[in-house]
Amino acid sequence: MKCERVISAVVCLAVVAGCTACTGPSKKDIQAIEDTIEEYGDALRDADAEALLETTNWDDDDKEYLEVESLLQFDTQGEYAVKYIEGVADTITIDYDSDDIEIKDGKATIKVTYEIIDWEEVLDIIFMNNGGQIKDAFEEVEDTVKIKGKITLVKDGKEWKITKVTGLDEVFAFIDLKEIQDPDIKPTEPLPTDVDVTPTPTSTPTPAPTAPAVSYADVIKAAIQVLYEDQELIEDVEYAFDMNSTNVYDLNQDGYPELLYLAADSYMDGEAFDADLYLWTYIPSAGKYMCVLMQRDIIYMAADGGSFIVFTTDKEIVITYSGGEESDYHTDTVVYGFDWNCIAHYRRDERLEYEPITQTYLYTYDYHEYDNETNVNDKEITENEYYSAVSGYINDAKYVVASNYTPQTNEIEYGLIAVPEFPMMYCYEAIEYLESSVEN
């Protein structure tokens, strides 16, 4: 709580002031840093990209700002969905201890914890109520989700400006939903053809919600609509990166195909600079396709450009992606069940370091396991533990459904070259494929 943070700051400063032999951050610096973080939190809650920019040392065309700005733009969402998204954003709080602020050479770092309403629970209530009033769903949910992050600031005159943040993409995971059907559509307005809008008589009790009856053709048409909505972003990736971008396959064997595609996230000089990976699935209880998985910046126009492989086992879908620079390279393997919840996340870090004694460059490796609930890299594991866990999924691999590279013999992912692959298509080919399946 803010009160606790202020008390911590006062105690910390009192100790520093009473120690004549030591130096530490000034009261003015601590206050300026807290003011910046408070303004940053206000901007997040208001989804105000311009206000957020004022708390940073970024220009409006810097990659860092463009990434954050993309999280705060909801213009492509339906009006009802925007109400839901803005409602979730308004619950964001930032907690930290003032005495944890580390200042050195004009640079400050502070570990923070973002807390946000359990938006998945809110979403469940909305769907169970077949829409209803957004505020009613928020009032029913008391649970929250905590996400760890870090804020780095630099001194700019008398002010402190944010220069780097981590964890924010996890905080804003709730924006992946494209649209929630507005239950308040009036009969005089154009109506979706696949939604039953017959009013329920007020004189009789409302029956328990049931999944809408839908034909396979209607499901396929809904899938086509998803691709149409993002087609421009998908084709921008195809042009900029010269690659196929889309796949259509029933990953969880429920009778309905999933959609897997890459869509542009930000641009530079008019071309896609990086791309996010999306996975959409048909949710019978909602009667529509929903985005259930998204991995940001899975490829990009910098350093090595990023590499990835997506494969399935009988029970899981696994996303393995790599990126970074030669001096700091990392590979993440994230495992999801077919309920689309994360069940495991591992990382290996590869660093190229100079050894002054031998005057040679050496590669060093670290291995980590993430906490599934917070998605925080909180446990270092041994090389054997890492290889045992990851190779287990690779040995069980059934199909490769997306990829932009071929693993080398020295990589644990090399075993995937023997797994059958469903090649990715261009977006227009995927649409034609789906349309033909309806016609046939």
Phi, psi and chi 1 to 4 in degrees:
 res  aa     phi    psi   chi1   chi2   chi3   chi4
   1 MET       -  154.4  -63.3 -178.8 -178.8      -
   2 LYS   -61.9  -39.2 -177.2  169.3 -179.7   59.8
   3 CYS   -58.1  -44.4  179.6      -      -      -
   4 GLU   -64.3  -38.1  -66.8  174.7  -14.1      -
   5 ARG   -65.5  -39.4  -64.2 -160.7  -63.7  -90.3
   6 VAL   -65.2  -43.6  172.2      -      -      -
   7 ILE   -60.9  -43.3  -68.0  172.3      -      -
   8 SER   -60.9  -40.5  -63.4      -      -      -
   9 ALA   -64.2  -41.9      -      -      -      -
  10 VAL   -64.3  -44.6  171.4      -      -      -
  11 VAL   -61.6  -45.9  172.0      -      -      -
  12 CYS   -61.0  -43.2  178.2      -      -      -
  13 LEU   -69.5  -33.9  -69.6  169.1      -      -
  14 ALA   -63.8  -40.1      -      -      -      -
  15 VAL   -65.6  -43.0  171.5      -      -      -
  16 VAL   -64.3  -42.8  171.2      -      -      -
  17 ALA   -63.9  -29.8      -      -      -      -
  18 GLY   -85.2   -1.7      -      -      -      -
  19 CYS  -107.3  100.5 -179.6      -      -      -
  20 THR   -74.1  -19.1   57.8      -      -      -
  21 ALA   -94.4   -3.1      -      -      -      -
  22 CYS  -124.9  161.3   54.9      -      -      -
  23 THR  -118.5  158.7   60.8      -      -      -
  24 GLY  -168.3 -179.7      -      -      -      -
  25 PRO   -63.7  142.7   23.4  -33.7      -      -
  26 SER   -78.4  160.5   70.4      -      -      -
  27 LYS   -61.3  -37.7 -177.1  177.1  179.9  179.3
  28 LYS   -65.4  -39.6  -70.5 -177.4  178.0  179.3
  29 ASP   -64.8  -45.4  -77.9  -23.7      -      -
  30 ILE   -59.2  -45.6  -68.2  -66.9      -      -
  31 GLN   -64.7  -40.3 -174.2   60.6   56.0      -
  32 ALA   -65.5  -38.7      -      -      -      -
  33 ILE   -65.9  -43.9  -70.7  170.5      -      -
  34 GLU   -64.4  -37.8  -69.2 -163.9  -29.5      -
  35 ASP   -62.2  -42.2  -70.9  -15.3      -      -
  36 THR   -64.3  -43.9  -61.2      -      -      -
  37 ILE   -64.5  -37.5  -65.4  175.9      -      -
  38 GLU   -64.8  -42.3 -176.1  173.4  -10.2      -
  39 GLU   -65.7  -37.9  -68.0  170.8    7.4      -
  40 TYR   -62.3  -44.3  165.1   74.9      -      -
  41 GLY   -63.7  -40.2      -      -      -      -
  42 ASP   -60.7  -41.8  -69.7  -18.8      -      -
  43 ALA   -65.0  -38.4      -      -      -      -
  44 LEU   -64.4  -46.2  -67.6 -178.4      -      -
  45 ARG   -63.6  -34.3  -76.9 -174.6  -72.0  -82.7
  46 ASP   -87.5   -3.7  -65.1  -23.6      -      -
  47 ALA    51.5   43.3      -      -      -      -
  48 ASP  -105.1   97.6 -171.3  -22.4      -      -
  49 ALA   -64.8  -37.8      -      -      -      -
  50 GLU   -66.4  -41.4  -68.7 -174.4    6.6      -
  51 ALA   -65.3  -37.8      -      -      -      -
  52 LEU   -64.7  -40.4 -172.6  142.8      -      -
  53 LEU   -58.9  -34.0 -177.5   61.6      -      -
  54 GLU   -65.3  -21.2  -68.3  -62.2  -44.8      -
  55 THR   -88.9   -1.1   69.1      -      -      -
  56 THR  -117.9  173.7   72.8      -      -      -
  57 ASN  -103.4   19.7   67.2  -17.0      -      -
  58 TRP   -84.1  153.0  -56.7  -31.9      -      -
  59 ASP   -90.0  162.1  -68.1  -35.6      -      -
  60 ASP   -73.4   -4.1   57.0    7.6      -      -
  61 ASP  -112.1    8.1   59.4   -8.0      -      -
  62 ASP   -70.5  146.4  -74.5  -10.3      -      -
  63 LYS   -59.0  -40.8 -178.2  176.2 -175.7  -66.1
  64 GLU   -60.3  -42.9  -66.5   87.4  -10.3      -
  65 TYR   -69.9  -40.9  173.2   67.0      -      -
  66 LEU   -61.2  -35.9  -66.7  174.9      -      -
  67 GLU   -65.7  -44.6  -70.3  175.9  -10.4      -
  68 VAL   -68.9  -41.0  174.1      -      -      -
  69 GLU   -58.9  -38.1 -176.1 -175.2   40.5      -
  70 SER   -63.4  -27.0   68.5      -      -      -
  71 LEU   -74.4  -22.9  -62.3  174.7      -      -
  72 LEU  -104.4    8.4  -55.2 -179.9      -      -
  73 GLN  -104.1  116.8  -68.0 -179.2  -22.0      -
  74 PHE  -117.6   18.6  -44.6  137.7      -      -
  75 ASP   -62.4  -28.0  -64.5  -16.8      -      -
  76 THR   -82.7   -3.5   59.8      -      -      -
  77 GLN   -85.4  154.6  -49.0  -79.1   -7.8      -
  78 GLY   -67.8  159.4      -      -      -      -
  79 GLU   -59.1  -41.8 -178.4  178.3  -10.5      -
  80 TYR   -65.7  -40.7 -165.8   66.9      -      -
  81 ALA   -64.8  -37.0      -      -      -      -
  82 VAL   -62.8  -39.3  169.0      -      -      -
  83 LYS   -59.7  -42.7  -69.2 -179.4 -179.3  178.5
  84 TYR   -63.7  -47.2  156.4   77.5      -      -
  85 ILE   -64.8  -44.3  -69.3  172.4      -      -
  86 GLU   -64.8  -34.0  -70.4  178.7  -17.8      -
  87 GLY   -65.3  -40.4      -      -      -      -
  88 VAL   -66.9  -46.8  175.9      -      -      -
  89 ALA   -58.0  -35.7      -      -      -      -
  90 ASP   -66.9  -13.3 -167.8   53.7      -      -
  91 THR   -91.7   -3.2   69.3      -      -      -
  92 ILE   -67.7  128.9  -62.4  172.6      -      -
  93 THR  -127.8  156.8   60.3      -      -      -
  94 ILE  -122.8  122.0  -54.8  174.4      -      -
  95 ASP  -116.0  142.9 -169.4   26.7      -      -
  96 TYR  -165.6  166.6   61.4   94.7      -      -
  97 ASP  -105.0  126.8  -70.9  -31.2      -      -
  98 SER   -61.3  -32.6  -64.1      -      -      -
  99 ASP   -76.1   -1.1   53.0   -0.8      -      -
 100 ASP   -91.4   -4.3  -75.4  -17.0      -      -
 101 ILE   -68.2  123.8  -63.4  176.2      -      -
 102 GLU  -108.3  123.6  -61.4  179.2    0.6      -
 103 ILE  -121.7  128.6  -59.3  177.0      -      -
 104 LYS  -155.7  128.8 -176.1  178.1 -179.5 -179.2
 105 ASP    53.5   43.9  -61.2  -30.2      -      -
 106 GLY    74.1   17.2      -      -      -      -
 107 LYS  -130.9  135.6 -178.3  178.1 -179.5 -179.8
 108 ALA  -124.9  142.2      -      -      -      -
 109 THR  -130.1  145.4   58.1      -      -      -
 110 ILE  -148.0  127.8  176.2   68.0      -      -
 111 LYS   -80.2  132.8  -66.8 -179.5  179.6  178.3
 112 VAL  -128.1  162.5  -59.6      -      -      -
 113 THR  -124.5  116.1  -60.6      -      -      -
 114 TYR   -82.2  134.6  -62.2   92.3      -      -
 115 GLU  -121.7  134.6 -171.4  166.2    2.5      -
 116 ILE  -145.2  151.3 -172.9  170.9      -      -
 117 ILE   -58.2  147.9 -165.9  169.4      -      -
 118 ASP   -69.5   87.6 -172.4  -20.8      -      -
 119 TRP   -67.9  -26.2   53.6  -91.4      -      -
 120 GLU   -66.0  -35.6  -68.8 -177.7  -37.8      -
 121 GLU   -68.0  -39.2 -169.0  173.9  -20.8      -
 122 VAL   -60.4  -44.7  173.3      -      -      -
 123 LEU   -63.2  -40.5 -155.8   55.0      -      -
 124 ASP   -59.4  -42.0  -71.5  -18.1      -      -
 125 ILE   -65.6  -40.5  -66.3  173.5      -      -
 126 ILE   -60.3  -45.3  -68.9  173.1      -      -
 127 PHE   -70.0  -39.4  -74.3  139.3      -      -
 128 MET   -64.2  -30.1  -72.0  -60.3  -65.5      -
 129 ASN   -91.9   10.8  -68.6  -19.9      -      -
 130 ASN    52.0   43.1  -73.9  -26.7      -      -
 131 GLY   104.1 -110.2      -      -      -      -
 132 GLY    79.8 -174.5      -      -      -      -
 133 GLN   -76.9  127.0  -64.3  -64.0  -39.6      -
 134 ILE   -54.6  -44.9  -69.7  -75.4      -      -
 135 LYS   -62.4  -30.3   64.9  177.6 -177.1  179.1
 136 ASP   -64.4  -39.8  -66.3  -20.2      -      -
 137 ALA   -65.7  -40.7      -      -      -      -
 138 PHE   -66.2  -36.3  -80.5   97.5      -      -
 139 GLU   -68.9  -24.6  -71.0  173.3   -4.3      -
 140 GLU   -81.1  -20.2  -70.8 -173.6   41.6      -
 141 VAL   -99.8  125.6  176.4      -      -      -
 142 GLU  -110.4  -19.4  -63.1 -179.3   -5.3      -
 143 ASP   -71.5  149.7  -66.5  -22.6      -      -
 144 THR  -128.8  165.7   60.0      -      -      -
 145 VAL  -120.7  136.8  175.8      -      -      -
 146 LYS  -111.0  135.8  -65.3 -177.6  178.7 -179.3
 147 ILE  -131.0  126.0  -60.5  162.2      -      -
 148 LYS   -83.9  145.1  -65.5 -175.1 -178.7  -60.5
 149 GLY  -155.2 -176.2      -      -      -      -
 150 LYS  -143.1  141.9 -174.4  168.3   73.2  171.9
 151 ILE  -118.0  129.9  -60.9  175.6      -      -
 152 THR  -113.3  133.2  -56.3      -      -      -
 153 LEU  -127.0  155.9  -53.2   94.2      -      -
 154 VAL  -127.2  150.8  -66.9      -      -      -
 155 LYS   -81.3  130.5 -165.4  166.0 -173.1  178.7
 156 ASP  -127.6   91.5 -177.1    6.0      -      -
 157 GLY    68.4 -123.1      -      -      -      -
 158 LYS   -91.5   -6.9  -64.4 -178.9  179.8 -179.7
 159 GLU  -100.6  162.3  -62.2 -178.6  -37.0      -
 160 TRP  -117.4  128.4  -76.1   83.5      -      -
 161 LYS  -115.0  140.5  -63.2  -70.0 -172.2  178.9
 162 ILE   -71.4  134.0  -67.3  172.7      -      -
 163 THR  -117.2  -18.0 -170.4      -      -      -
 164 LYS  -158.6  141.8 -175.6  177.9 -179.5 -179.6
 165 VAL  -134.5  149.3  -65.0      -      -      -
 166 THR  -127.3  153.6   64.4      -      -      -
 167 GLY    90.6   -6.8      -      -      -      -
 168 LEU   -71.2  -33.8 -158.7   56.8      -      -
 169 ASP   -65.6  -30.9   54.3  -15.7      -      -
 170 GLU   -71.6  -36.2  -62.4  167.3   33.4      -
 171 VAL   -62.6  -41.1  175.2      -      -      -
 172 PHE   -95.1   25.3  -84.6   82.3      -      -
 173 ALA   -61.2  -22.5      -      -      -      -
 174 PHE   -69.0  -12.1   59.7   89.6      -      -
 175 ILE   -78.8   -6.4   69.2  172.6      -      -
 176 ASP   -64.9  -23.4  -62.8  -16.4      -      -
 177 LEU   -64.3  126.9 -179.2   67.1      -      -
 178 LYS   -75.6  -44.4  -75.5  -71.5  179.5  179.6
 179 GLU  -164.1  142.7 -175.4  178.1   -7.9      -
 180 ILE  -110.5  132.6  -52.6  173.4      -      -
 181 GLN   -64.8  126.1 -179.9   60.0   46.5      -
 182 ASP   -73.2  118.0 -171.6  -19.0      -      -
 183 PRO   -76.3   -9.9   31.7  -36.8      -      -
 184 ASP   -94.4   15.7  -65.1  -34.0      -      -
 185 ILE   -61.2  129.7  -64.2  177.3      -      -
 186 LYS   -85.5  147.0  -57.0  -60.9 -173.2  -65.5
 187 PRO   -59.0  -20.7  -23.7   33.0      -      -
 188 THR   -81.0  -10.7   55.9      -      -      -
 189 GLU   -91.5  159.3  -61.7  175.3   -5.3      -
 190 PRO   -57.7  134.2  -21.6   32.2      -      -
 191 LEU  -111.3  143.1  -58.7  175.9      -      -
 192 PRO   -61.8  142.3  -19.1   30.1      -      -
 193 THR   -76.6  -15.5   57.5      -      -      -
 194 ASP  -107.5   17.7   58.5  -14.4      -      -
 195 VAL  -122.7  128.7  178.5      -      -      -
 196 ASP   -82.2  113.9 -178.8    6.8      -      -
 197 VAL  -113.5   20.4  -67.0      -      -      -
 198 THR   -63.3  124.0  -56.3      -      -      -
 199 PRO   -65.8  143.7    7.0   -6.3      -      -
 200 THR   -83.3  127.7  -58.1      -      -      -
 201 PRO   -56.8  134.4  -20.8   31.2      -      -
 202 THR   -73.6  -13.8   56.0      -      -      -
 203 SER   -84.0   -9.1   58.8      -      -      -
 204 THR  -122.3  151.6   57.6      -      -      -
 205 PRO   -63.1  145.3  -18.4   30.0      -      -
 206 THR   -73.4  125.8  -58.0      -      -      -
 207 PRO   -67.2  160.1   26.0  -33.6      -      -
 208 ALA   -61.9  139.8      -      -      -      -
 209 PRO   -65.2  140.6   22.5  -32.2      -      -
 210 THR  -128.7  157.0   57.0      -      -      -
 211 ALA   -64.8  135.2      -      -      -      -
 212 PRO   -64.7  141.3   23.5  -32.2      -      -
 213 ALA   -67.3  130.1      -      -      -      -
 214 VAL  -146.3  139.4   61.0      -      -      -
 215 SER   -86.3  162.7   67.9      -      -      -
 216 TYR   -61.4  -36.5 -176.7   75.4      -      -
 217 ALA   -62.0  -39.2      -      -      -      -
 218 ASP   -64.8  -37.9  -71.4  -25.7      -      -
 219 VAL   -62.3  -45.9  172.0      -      -      -
 220 ILE   -64.3  -39.3  -62.3  -56.4      -      -
 221 LYS   -63.0  -37.1  -70.0  177.0 -177.5  177.0
 222 ALA   -65.7  -37.8      -      -      -      -
 223 ALA   -65.0  -42.3      -      -      -      -
 224 ILE   -61.0  -40.1  -66.7  170.9      -      -
 225 GLN   -62.3  -38.7 -176.1   59.9   36.1      -
 226 VAL   -59.3  -46.0  170.2      -      -      -
 227 LEU   -66.5  -38.3  -67.0  179.2      -      -
 228 TYR   -60.5  -41.2  -87.1  137.8      -      -
 229 GLU   -64.0  -35.3  -70.2  176.8   -2.8      -
 230 ASP  -106.7   10.1  -84.4   -7.1      -      -
 231 GLN   -57.4  -42.5 -173.9  171.7    6.8      -
 232 GLU   -62.8  -43.5 -176.6  176.1  -11.2      -
 233 LEU   -65.9  -36.8  -63.7  174.6      -      -
 234 ILE   -67.2  -46.1  -62.2  170.6      -      -
 235 GLU   -70.2  -26.2  -68.9 -179.1  -16.9      -
 236 ASP   -63.4  -36.4  -75.5  -12.8      -      -
 237 VAL   -67.7  -43.7  172.2      -      -      -
 238 GLU   -58.7  -40.6  -65.7  171.4  -12.1      -
 239 TYR   -71.8  -48.3  175.3   80.2      -      -
 240 ALA   -69.0  -39.1      -      -      -      -
 241 PHE  -103.0   -2.1  -68.4   87.3      -      -
 242 ASP    53.2   58.5 -169.3   22.0      -      -
 243 MET  -150.6  157.2   63.7  178.4  -65.5      -
 244 ASN   -71.9  150.0  -64.6   -2.0      -      -
 245 SER  -128.8  -10.9   63.5      -      -      -
 246 THR  -132.6  146.5  -49.1      -      -      -
 247 ASN  -142.0  149.2 -143.0  -23.4      -      -
 248 VAL  -129.1  113.6  179.2      -      -      -
 249 TYR  -159.1  142.2 -175.0   70.9      -      -
 250 ASP   -80.2   85.7 -174.4    3.8      -      -
 251 LEU   -65.6  -42.4  -60.1  175.0      -      -
 252 ASN   -97.5    8.2   59.3   -2.3      -      -
 253 GLN    55.8   43.3  -59.3  -63.7  -58.0      -
 254 ASP  -102.4    5.3   65.5  -10.2      -      -
 255 GLY    97.6  -11.0      -      -      -      -
 256 TYR  -119.0  135.8  -55.9  124.2      -      -
 257 PRO   -74.6  143.6   28.1  -35.0      -      -
 258 GLU   -88.2  156.0  -85.3   67.1   49.1      -
 259 LEU  -111.7  129.5  -56.4  176.7      -      -
 260 LEU  -128.2  120.7 -167.2   72.5      -      -
 261 TYR  -154.5  163.9   61.1   79.2      -      -
 262 LEU  -105.0  133.9  -59.5  168.7      -      -
 263 ALA  -130.2  142.7      -      -      -      -
 264 ALA   -61.1  139.2      -      -      -      -
 265 ASP  -107.1  -43.7  179.8   43.8      -      -
 266 SER  -143.9  166.1   64.0      -      -      -
 267 TYR  -128.7  154.3  -69.3   79.3      -      -
 268 MET  -141.9  126.9 -179.6  174.4  -69.5      -
 269 ASP    54.2   36.7  -62.3  -31.3      -      -
 270 GLY    84.2   -2.5      -      -      -      -
 271 GLU  -118.5  154.5  -70.3 -169.5    8.1      -
 272 ALA   -59.3  128.5      -      -      -      -
 273 PHE   -94.9  -37.0 -179.9   81.2      -      -
 274 ASP  -148.5  168.8   51.6   21.0      -      -
 275 ALA  -141.2  147.9      -      -      -      -
 276 ASP  -105.2  149.8  -56.8  -29.2      -      -
 277 LEU   -97.7  128.2  176.3   72.2      -      -
 278 TYR  -118.5  144.5  -68.1   86.1      -      -
 279 LEU  -128.8  123.7 -169.6  149.5      -      -
 280 TRP  -113.8  143.2  -71.1   68.0      -      -
 281 THR  -138.0  154.2 -169.9      -      -      -
 282 TYR   -82.3  126.5 -175.2   74.9      -      -
 283 ILE  -106.1  103.5  -54.0  -66.4      -      -
 284 PRO   -57.0  -39.1  -26.0   35.4      -      -
 285 SER   -65.1  -27.1   61.1      -      -      -
 286 ALA   -93.4  -19.0      -      -      -      -
 287 GLY    70.9   30.2      -      -      -      -
 288 LYS  -163.3  168.1   65.2 -169.0  -59.3  179.7
 289 TYR   -81.7  141.6  -91.4   86.8      -      -
 290 MET  -134.9  147.0  -68.9 -177.3   58.4      -
 291 CYS   -78.6  119.0  179.8      -      -      -
 292 VAL  -110.7  -19.5  -70.5      -      -      -
 293 LEU  -138.6  143.2  -63.0 -179.4      -      -
 294 MET  -153.3  129.0 -169.4  -93.3  -76.0      -
 295 GLN  -117.6  116.1  177.2   56.5   53.0      -
 296 ARG   -74.8  148.8  -69.0 -165.0  177.9  -82.4
 297 ASP    48.9   48.0  -60.9  -20.9      -      -
 298 ILE   -74.8  -24.0 -159.5  159.9      -      -
 299 ILE  -136.3  155.3   54.8  173.6      -      -
 300 TYR  -161.8  160.6   44.6   86.0      -      -
 301 MET   -92.8   59.3  -69.3  -70.8 -170.2      -
 302 ALA  -159.1  157.6      -      -      -      -
 303 ALA    47.1 -125.4      -      -      -      -
 304 ASP   -86.3   -7.3   74.6  -34.7      -      -
 305 GLY    86.5   -9.3      -      -      -      -
 306 GLY    84.4  142.2      -      -      -      -
 307 SER  -137.8  150.8   56.0      -      -      -
 308 PHE  -153.4  155.1   66.7   89.2      -      -
 309 ILE  -140.6  134.5  -64.4 -179.3      -      -
 310 VAL  -118.5  126.1 -176.9      -      -      -
 311 PHE  -140.2  165.0   63.2   93.0      -      -
 312 THR  -119.6  153.3   65.8      -      -      -
 313 THR  -115.0 -169.1   69.5      -      -      -
 314 ASP   -68.5  -21.3  -74.9  -29.9      -      -
 315 LYS  -127.9  -10.3  -61.6  178.7 -179.9  179.5
 316 GLU  -136.5  162.1  -59.2  100.2    3.9      -
 317 ILE  -118.2  133.9 -179.0  167.1      -      -
 318 VAL  -122.2  129.3 -176.3      -      -      -
 319 ILE  -113.2  117.9  -57.0  175.4      -      -
 320 THR  -114.2  123.1  -67.8      -      -      -
 321 TYR  -140.4  147.0   58.1   96.2      -      -
 322 SER  -128.3  155.1  -58.5      -      -      -
 323 GLY  -177.7  175.9      -      -      -      -
 324 GLY   118.9 -158.9      -      -      -      -
 325 GLU  -119.4  169.0  -59.2  176.0   -8.0      -
 326 GLU   -58.9  -32.1 -171.6  175.0   29.4      -
 327 SER   -81.7  -12.6   58.9      -      -      -
 328 ASP  -157.3   87.8 -172.7    6.9      -      -
 329 TYR  -115.9  140.8 -165.4   78.6      -      -
 330 HIS  -139.8  150.9   50.6  -96.0      -      -
 331 THR  -128.8  124.7  -62.1      -      -      -
 332 ASP  -108.1  138.9  -72.4   77.0      -      -
 333 THR  -122.5  113.5  -62.9      -      -      -
 334 VAL  -115.0  129.1 -169.9      -      -      -
 335 VAL  -114.8  130.2 -175.4      -      -      -
 336 TYR  -121.7  141.4  -62.1   89.0      -      -
 337 GLY   -77.3  171.6      -      -      -      -
 338 PHE   -77.7    4.3  -74.4  145.1      -      -
 339 ASP   -91.5    2.8   58.4   -1.4      -      -
 340 TRP    70.6   17.2  -46.0  116.4      -      -
 341 ASN   -91.8  142.8  -72.1  -40.4      -      -
 342 CYS   -71.1  129.8  179.2      -      -      -
 343 ILE  -115.4  -12.3   58.9  178.2      -      -
 344 ALA  -165.8  149.0      -      -      -      -
 345 HIS  -151.6  121.4 -176.9  172.5      -      -
 346 TYR  -125.5  152.2  -57.6   94.7      -      -
 347 ARG  -139.7  140.9  167.3  176.7  -78.6 -157.7
 348 ARG  -119.5  130.6   69.8  175.1 -176.1  -94.8
 349 ASP  -105.0  132.0  -68.9  -40.3      -      -
 350 GLU  -120.7  124.6  176.3 -178.5  -52.4      -
 351 ARG  -126.5  140.3  -64.8 -177.5  179.0   86.8
 352 LEU  -101.8  115.0 -177.8   61.5      -      -
 353 GLU  -122.9  147.0  -60.7  177.9  -15.9      -
 354 TYR   -88.1  129.5 -179.3   70.0      -      -
 355 GLU  -101.8  105.6  173.1   52.5   59.0      -
 356 PRO   -66.2  -29.2   22.6  -32.2      -      -
 357 ILE   -67.0  -48.6  -62.6  177.8      -      -
 358 THR   -91.7   -7.7   60.2      -      -      -
 359 GLN    56.2   44.2  -63.3 -175.3  -15.9      -
 360 THR  -132.9  162.9   57.9      -      -      -
 361 TYR   -98.4  133.3  -74.3   92.2      -      -
 362 LEU  -124.9  145.1  -60.7  174.6      -      -
 363 TYR   -92.7  133.6  -77.2  100.7      -      -
 364 THR  -120.8  153.7   60.5      -      -      -
 365 TYR  -132.5  141.9  -59.9   87.9      -      -
 366 ASP  -129.7  151.1  -65.6  -47.1      -      -
 367 TYR  -130.4  138.6  -55.0   91.5      -      -
 368 HIS  -138.8  154.3  -58.6  -89.1      -      -
 369 GLU  -123.4  136.6 -178.3  177.1    1.9      -
 370 TYR   -94.6  153.2  -79.3   63.2      -      -
 371 ASP   -78.9  127.5 -179.8   87.6      -      -
 372 ASN   -67.2  -31.7  -66.8  -24.8      -      -
 373 GLU   -77.8  -42.1  -67.5 -174.6    2.2      -
 374 THR  -100.0  -12.0   62.3      -      -      -
 375 ASN    56.6   35.3 -161.4   31.4      -      -
 376 VAL  -103.9  135.0  172.0      -      -      -
 377 ASN   -72.1   89.8 -178.4  -12.3      -      -
 378 ASP  -120.4    6.5   66.8  -15.2      -      -
 379 LYS  -145.8  118.8  179.7 -178.7  178.0 -178.1
 380 GLU   -85.6  133.6 -173.1  167.4   -7.9      -
 381 ILE  -121.9  167.9   58.6  177.3      -      -
 382 THR   -80.5  164.4   66.0      -      -      -
 383 GLU   -59.8  -41.4  179.8  179.6   12.3      -
 384 ASN   -64.2  -40.1  -72.9  -20.2      -      -
 385 GLU   -64.4  -40.8  -71.1  173.0  -32.8      -
 386 TYR   -64.1  -51.9  170.9   83.8      -      -
 387 TYR   -65.2  -35.1  -84.2   88.7      -      -
 388 SER   -64.2  -44.1  175.6      -      -      -
 389 ALA   -68.6  -50.8      -      -      -      -
 390 VAL   -69.9  -41.3  174.0      -      -      -
 391 SER   -64.0  -27.3   63.0      -      -      -
 392 GLY   -60.4  -43.0      -      -      -      -
 393 TYR   -69.8  -39.3  -65.3  108.5      -      -
 394 ILE   -64.7  -40.0  -67.0  174.3      -      -
 395 ASN   -65.2  -27.9  -67.3  -22.0      -      -
 396 ASP   -92.8    3.4  -68.0  -22.0      -      -
 397 ALA   -59.1  137.5      -      -      -      -
 398 LYS  -107.6  -49.3 -170.8  173.8 -178.2 -179.4
 399 TYR  -142.4  143.3  -61.4  112.3      -      -
 400 VAL   -93.0  124.1  172.3      -      -      -
 401 VAL  -112.7   -8.2  -66.2      -      -      -
 402 ALA  -161.8  140.8      -      -      -      -
 403 SER  -168.2  149.8  175.3      -      -      -
 404 ASN  -128.6   13.2   73.3  -24.9      -      -
 405 TYR  -159.3  165.5   88.2  111.6      -      -
 406 THR  -109.5  121.4  -59.0      -      -      -
 407 PRO   -60.3  149.2  -19.2   31.5      -      -
 408 GLN   -91.3  165.0  -57.6  -59.3  -55.4      -
 409 THR   -62.7  -25.5   55.3      -      -      -
 410 ASN   -88.1    4.1   63.0  -31.2      -      -
 411 GLU  -104.6  144.6  -62.4  175.8  -49.8      -
 412 ILE   -62.7  -27.5 -172.8  174.3      -      -
 413 GLU   -73.7   -3.5  -67.4   80.0   16.7      -
 414 TYR   -57.2  -31.0 -177.3   68.8      -      -
 415 GLY   -62.4  -17.0      -      -      -      -
 416 LEU   -73.7  -13.9  -67.2  172.3      -      -
 417 ILE   -69.0  -18.3   66.8  170.2      -      -
 418 ALA   -90.2   -1.3      -      -      -      -
 419 VAL   -91.8  135.9  177.0      -      -      -
 420 PRO   -55.2  139.6  -23.8   33.2      -      -
 421 GLU  -119.4  135.6 -178.9  174.8   -1.0      -
 422 PHE   -96.9  103.0  -72.9   87.9      -      -
 423 PRO   -60.3  145.3  -20.4   32.7      -      -
 424 MET   -72.9  155.1  -60.6 -178.8   78.7      -
 425 MET  -115.6  166.4  -60.1  175.8  -83.4      -
 426 TYR   -71.3  156.1  -73.0  112.9      -      -
 427 CYS   -58.0  -43.6 -176.9      -      -      -
 428 TYR   -65.3  -32.2   81.9   88.1      -      -
 429 GLU   -67.6  -39.5  -67.9  175.9  -37.0      -
 430 ALA   -64.2  -40.3      -      -      -      -
 431 ILE   -64.9  -43.7  -68.3  174.1      -      -
 432 GLU   -62.6  -39.5  -70.9  179.1   -7.4      -
 433 TYR   -61.8  -45.9  169.1   75.0      -      -
 434 LEU   -65.5  -42.1  -71.3  168.7      -      -
 435 GLU   -62.6  -39.7  -71.3  175.9  -21.5      -
 436 SER   -67.3  -31.8   67.4      -      -      -
 437 SER   -69.3  -28.4   68.5      -      -      -
 438 VAL   -74.9  -41.9  174.7      -      -      -
 439 GLU   -64.4  -33.0  -66.0  170.3   -0.5      -
 440 ASN   -85.2      -  -63.9  -28.5      -      -
